[in-house]
Amino acid sequence: MKVKLQIWDTGGQERFRSMVSTFYKGSDGCILAFDVTDLESFEALDTWRGDVLAKTIPVEPSYPMVVLGNKIDLADRQVPQEVAQGWCKEKDIPYFEVSAKNDINVVQAFEMLASRALSRYRSILENYLTDSIKLSPEDQSRSKCC
């Protein structure tokens, strides 16, 4: 199966915060990324996650997300892997340590997000069809008139 992804990079910068909510509407998933060499970027994940969950339409706690700890190729790490994994585990969000520079785990992270988004759509579609179409033997048997 082929899936087309449209990627919008907001850069995570505070000055763009008011503009990024327009990207959330109608989106099917989100990648939250932080720099493992910058503790502040990790600490901002709660704010960004809350913002995404508050502004996606429809608001849904099971909205597909993936968290990336980027720049694992650098030596001056400030966010331990265990801390990031714990944060993600509490929120049931897959976590990937990545290096965009060295192309480590980037494809796997996008595949995971696409898979979670597709699963969500399958579930929504199945629920819609189950609620909308109910065929049973009772529905088909009708009494005949003269």
N, C-alpha and C positions, 0 to 999 in steps of 0.2 A: 504494500500500500504506500502511496506517495502522499505526503502531507506538505502543504505550502505554509511556511511560517513568514509572518511579517514582523520584523523586529524594529522596535522603537527604543533607542538608547537615550535615556533622560540624563545620564551622567551622574545622577544622584546628588546634584548640587542644589543647595538650599535656594538659590536664586531662581531656579526653574520650578520650584514646588507648586506654584499656582498654575503653571501651564500643564504640568504632567497629568492632572486629573482628566483632561480631555483624552489622553491616551488610554486611560483605564476603561472608559465606557465602551462596551462592546468587545473588550478584549477577552480572550479565552484562556489566558494564563499569564504568569509573571515570573521573571527571574529576578531575584534580589541578589545583588552582588556586593561584596565588601572586599577591601584590601587587607590581607592577613598581616601586612606591615603597618597598619593604621588602626589602632584600637577604636578611635572615634567612628570610623566608618562601620565597624561591627556594632557598636552601641547604637547607631542610627537605624539598625534593622527593624527594631520594634516600631519606630515611628513610621518608616516607609511601609512596613507590612500593614499597620493599622490604617494608614492612608489608602492603600490599595483596597483593603477589605471594606472600608467605608464608602469608597467611590465607585466600585465596580457595580455594574447593573446587569442582572439583579444582584443585590447584596447576598453573598453566599459564603458561609464559613468554610466550605470545602473547595473553594476556588483554587484551581491548580497553581502551585508555586514550586519553585526550586531555588535553593540558596547556593550561591557560589562563593567560596573563599578563594579569591584571585591572588596572583603574584606569588605562588608557592615556589617560584624559581629564585626568589630573592632571599637573602640570608637574615635580614633583620626582622624576623617575625615577631609580632606583638600579640597575636590572637592564637592561643593554643588550639590545635585541632579538636581536642576533647571538649573545650568550651563551646566551640561553634557547633559540634555534633550534638552536644547536650541541648543547646538552644533550639536546634532544629527538631530534635527528638520530642521535646515538650510540645511542639506545635505540629507534629506529624508532617514535616516538610523534608523532602530528600535534600541531602547535603553533598556537594561535590567540591573537592579541593582541585583548583584548576590553575593552569598557566596559559593565559591567552598568547603570550609570547612564544612559548614552546609547544602550543597545541596539545596540552595535557588535559584530558577529561572534558573538553569543551563539547565535542560531538555527543558524548554520552549524556551530558546534562540536558542538551536540547532534545535528545531523543526521549529522555525521561519526562520532560515537560510536555512534549507532544503526546506521549502515551497517556499521561494523566488527563490531559485535555480531551482526548478522544474517549477515554473511559467515562468521563463526566457526561459527554454528549450521548454516548450509548445509554447510560443510565437515565438521562432525561428523556430520551426518545422512547425507551422501553416503558417508563412510567406514563408518558403521554399516551402511547398506544394502548397500554393496559387500561388506563382510565377512560379512554375515548371509545374503544371498540370492545364491546362485550357480546360475543356470540355464544350462545348455549342452545341446547336442544329446545329449551322452553321458548326461546325467541323465534324458533323456526316453526313450531307447531301452533297452528291457529285453527280455531273451529271454523267449519265451513257453514256458510249460510245457504239456505234453500237452494 
